[in-house]
Amino acid sequence: GFCNHSVQCFPCISLLKSIADRENHPQFLRKSRFFRRKSIMMTMISNCRMFALSAMAIAMLASNAPTFAAKDAVDGGHAAHMLKCAKVCADCQVQCDACFTHCASLVSEGKKEHAKCMNNCVDCAECCKLCATLCARQSSFSAAAAEGCAKCCDECATACEKISGDETMIACAKTCRTCAKECRDMMKMMK
C-alpha cells in the first residue's frame, strides 16, 4: 500500500538507512569535502574578478564623468539648479508617501474625507520621484517631468489644505508648494 511516513515501513526504513550509510562512507565524505573546498575557492575567485571589474568600471566612469561644477561653468548653472530641484522633489516624495500612509490609516478608521487626499499623495509621490530621478541625471526630459510634477504638487497641496487641523497634511501641503515652485523655477531656467 501507500506509505505516508507516519508508520515506519520496511521500504522507507531501508531507503533512509542506505542514504545514511552512503553519506557516512569515508570515500563519500572525502569527495564531498573536496567539492565543497573547490566550490568555495571558485566562489572566492569569482568574487575577486567581479570586484576587480567593478573597480575598473568605477575608475573609468569617474575619470570620464563631468562633475556638476564643471558642467555649471559650461551651461550657466543649470546643473546645480537641476540638482537642487532633484533634492526638493525627493523630499516632497518622502513627505507625500508619509501623508499617504497617514491618510490610509484614517480612511481605514472610517474617515472617508481623506480618500481623495490619500490618492493624490501617492500619485504626487510618484511624479516627484520621476522628476527627482530625471533632474539628478540632467535628462533632456527634466523640463517635461518638472511641469507634470508642479501640476501634481499643486493638486496635492490643494487637497491637503482642504482638511484643516492635521499636522501631517499641513506639512505635506507646504512641501508640495515648495516643490512646485522649485520645478517652475527650473523650467524657466531651462528655456
PASE-510983 format. One line per field, with one value per residue (C-alpha): x, y, z; residue in one letter. Coordinates in Angstrom, 1 decimal. Layout:
BEGIN
xx	(X | ...)
yy	(Y | ...)
zz	(Z | ...)
residuo	(a | ...)
This chain:
BEGIN
xx	(0.0 | 0.8 | 3.3 | 2.6 | 5.7 | 3.7 | 4.0 | 7.6 | 7.5 | 10.4 | 11.0 | 11.2 | 13.5 | 15.8 | 15.9 | 16.7 | 19.4 | 21.1 | 21.2 | 22.7 | 25.2 | 26.3 | 26.7 | 28.8 | 31.0 | 34.7 | 35.0 | 31.8 | 33.0 | 36.4 | 34.7 | 32.1 | 34.8 | 36.9 | 33.9 | 33.0 | 36.5 | 36.6 | 33.2 | 34.4 | 37.6 | 35.6 | 33.2 | 36.2 | 37.8 | 34.5 | 34.0 | 37.6 | 37.0 | 33.7 | 35.3 | 38.2 | 35.8 | 33.6 | 36.6 | 37.8 | 34.3 | 34.0 | 37.5 | 36.7 | 33.4 | 35.0 | 37.7 | 35.3 | 32.2 | 31.9 | 31.2 | 28.3 | 30.9 | 32.5 | 29.1 | 28.0 | 30.9 | 29.6 | 25.8 | 25.5 | 24.3 | 21.8 | 23.4 | 23.4 | 19.8 | 18.7 | 20.4 | 18.6 | 15.3 | 16.1 | 16.6 | 13.5 | 11.5 | 12.9 | 12.0 | 8.5 | 8.2 | 9.1 | 6.5 | 3.8 | 4.4 | 4.2 | 1.0 | -0.4 | 0.3 | -1.3 | -4.4 | -4.7 | -4.8 | -7.5 | -9.6 | -9.4 | -10.8 | -13.8 | -12.8 | -13.7 | -12.9 | -9.2 | -9.6 | -9.1 | -6.1 | -4.7 | -4.9 | -3.4 | -0.5 | 0.5 | 0.3 | 2.2 | 4.9 | 5.4 | 5.6 | 8.1 | 10.2 | 10.3 | 11.2 | 14.0 | 15.4 | 15.5 | 16.8 | 19.6 | 20.6 | 20.2 | 17.9 | 16.5 | 13.1 | 13.6 | 11.6 | 8.6 | 8.8 | 9.1 | 6.0 | 4.0 | 5.4 | 4.4 | 0.8 | 0.7 | 2.1 | -0.4 | -3.3 | -1.9 | -1.4 | -4.9 | -6.4 | -4.3 | -5.2 | -8.9 | -8.6 | -7.6 | -6.0 | -3.9 | -0.2 | 0.9 | -1.3 | -0.2 | 3.4 | 2.6 | 0.9 | 3.8 | 6.4 | 4.3 | 4.1 | 7.8 | 8.4 | 6.0 | 7.8 | 11.2 | 10.0 | 8.7 | 11.9 | 13.9 | 11.6 | 12.2 | 15.9 | 15.8 | 14.0)
yy	(0.0 | 3.7 | 4.8 | 8.2 | 8.0 | 8.2 | 4.5 | 3.1 | 0.6 | -1.6 | 0.0 | 3.5 | 2.4 | 0.6 | 3.6 | 6.0 | 3.6 | 3.2 | 7.0 | 7.5 | 4.7 | 6.3 | 9.8 | 8.5 | 6.3 | 7.6 | 7.7 | 9.8 | 12.2 | 12.7 | 13.6 | 15.9 | 17.8 | 18.2 | 19.5 | 21.9 | 23.3 | 23.6 | 25.3 | 27.8 | 28.5 | 29.1 | 31.5 | 33.4 | 33.7 | 34.8 | 37.4 | 38.8 | 39.0 | 40.9 | 43.3 | 44.0 | 44.6 | 46.8 | 48.9 | 49.3 | 50.4 | 52.9 | 54.3 | 54.7 | 56.4 | 58.7 | 59.8 | 60.5 | 61.8 | 65.6 | 66.9 | 69.3 | 72.1 | 71.5 | 71.4 | 74.6 | 76.5 | 75.4 | 75.6 | 78.7 | 77.0 | 74.6 | 71.5 | 73.0 | 74.1 | 70.7 | 69.0 | 71.4 | 70.6 | 66.8 | 67.2 | 69.2 | 66.7 | 63.8 | 65.5 | 66.0 | 62.4 | 61.3 | 63.7 | 62.6 | 59.0 | 59.7 | 61.6 | 58.7 | 56.3 | 58.7 | 59.2 | 55.4 | 54.8 | 57.5 | 56.1 | 52.6 | 54.1 | 55.3 | 58.9 | 58.8 | 62.5 | 61.6 | 59.2 | 61.8 | 63.2 | 59.7 | 59.1 | 62.5 | 61.9 | 58.6 | 59.9 | 63.1 | 61.0 | 59.0 | 62.3 | 63.7 | 60.5 | 60.7 | 64.3 | 63.8 | 61.0 | 62.8 | 66.1 | 64.2 | 62.7 | 66.0 | 64.3 | 66.2 | 65.2 | 67.0 | 70.1 | 67.9 | 66.0 | 69.2 | 70.6 | 67.5 | 67.4 | 71.0 | 70.3 | 67.2 | 69.1 | 71.9 | 69.5 | 67.5 | 70.7 | 71.9 | 68.6 | 68.5 | 72.1 | 71.4 | 69.3 | 71.6 | 70.9 | 67.9 | 68.5 | 65.8 | 67.2 | 70.8 | 69.6 | 67.8 | 70.9 | 73.1 | 70.7 | 70.3 | 74.1 | 74.4 | 71.6 | 73.1 | 76.5 | 74.8 | 72.9 | 76.0 | 77.9 | 75.1 | 75.1 | 78.8 | 78.3 | 75.5 | 77.8)
zz	(0.0 | 0.2 | 2.9 | 4.5 | 6.6 | 9.8 | 10.1 | 9.7 | 7.0 | 5.9 | 2.4 | 4.0 | 6.8 | 4.4 | 2.0 | 4.7 | 6.1 | 2.7 | 2.3 | 5.7 | 5.1 | 1.8 | 3.2 | 6.2 | 4.0 | 4.1 | 0.3 | 0.0 | 2.8 | 1.1 | -2.2 | -0.6 | 1.3 | -1.9 | -3.9 | -1.0 | -0.9 | -4.7 | -4.7 | -2.0 | -4.0 | -7.2 | -5.4 | -4.0 | -7.4 | -9.0 | -6.3 | -6.7 | -10.5 | -10.0 | -7.5 | -9.9 | -12.8 | -10.7 | -9.5 | -13.1 | -14.3 | -11.4 | -12.2 | -15.9 | -15.1 | -12.5 | -14.9 | -17.8 | -16.0 | -15.9 | -12.4 | -11.6 | -11.0 | -14.4 | -16.2 | -14.4 | -16.0 | -19.4 | -19.0 | -16.9 | -13.6 | -15.0 | -13.4 | -9.9 | -10.3 | -11.6 | -8.6 | -6.2 | -7.9 | -7.6 | -3.9 | -3.3 | -5.4 | -3.4 | -0.1 | -1.5 | -2.4 | 1.1 | 2.6 | 0.2 | 0.9 | 4.7 | 4.1 | 2.0 | 4.9 | 7.4 | 5.2 | 4.5 | 8.3 | 8.7 | 5.8 | 7.4 | 10.6 | 8.6 | 7.8 | 4.1 | 3.6 | 3.5 | 0.5 | -2.2 | -0.4 | 0.0 | -3.8 | -4.6 | -2.2 | -3.7 | -7.2 | -6.4 | -4.7 | -8.0 | -10.0 | -7.6 | -7.8 | -11.6 | -11.6 | -9.0 | -11.0 | -14.3 | -12.8 | -11.0 | -14.3 | -16.1 | -18.6 | -21.6 | -20.3 | -17.0 | -18.0 | -19.0 | -15.8 | -13.8 | -15.5 | -14.6 | -11.1 | -10.5 | -11.5 | -9.3 | -6.3 | -6.8 | -6.8 | -3.8 | -1.8 | -2.5 | -1.4 | 1.8 | 2.6 | 2.5 | 5.6 | 8.5 | 11.8 | 10.7 | 11.1 | 8.6 | 5.9 | 6.6 | 6.3 | 3.0 | 1.5 | 2.5 | 0.9 | -2.2 | -2.7 | -2.3 | -4.8 | -7.3 | -7.0 | -7.5 | -10.5 | -12.1 | -11.4 | -13.1 | -16.1 | -16.5 | -16.4 | -19.0 | -21.5)
residuo	(g | f | c | n | h | s | v | q | c | f | p | c | i | s | l | l | k | s | i | a | d | r | e | n | h | p | q | f | l | r | k | s | r | f | f | r | r | k | s | i | m | m | t | m | i | s | n | c | r | m | f | a | l | s | a | m | a | i | a | m | l | a | s | n | a | p | t | f | a | a | k | d | a | v | d | g | g | h | a | a | h | m | l | k | c | a | k | v | c | a | d | c | q | v | q | c | d | a | c | f | t | h | c | a | s | l | v | s | e | g | k | k | e | h | a | k | c | m | n | n | c | v | d | c | a | e | c | c | k | l | c | a | t | l | c | a | r | q | s | s | f | s | a | a | a | a | e | g | c | a | k | c | c | d | e | c | a | t | a | c | e | k | i | s | g | d | e | t | m | i | a | c | a | k | t | c | r | t | c | a | k | e | c | r | d | m | m | k | m | m | k)
